[in-house]
Amino acid sequence: MHANPAAAKLIPANAENRYEVTKADLPLSCPMPGMYLWNSHPKVYLPIVDDGGTSKCPYCGANYVLKD
């Protein structure tokens, strides 16, 4: 059995409390694209303001910080 190289690039969903995101990641959703989805909650879009804004996911409590 061969490992899936695309899966190696995915990051675990809800594995950290804090994620730094950029304007390229907007609109912000949790879980984010590129995260494993099989063990996560339903996708929810989160509001976040420019210049160091933060947002917290109501499902998993992950904190997102906008960096630029």
Summary of the structure (lengths in Angstrom):
residues: 68
radius of gyration: 12.8
end to end distance: 40.9
largest distance: 45.9
contacts: 150
relative contact order: 0.28
helix: 10%
strand: 25%
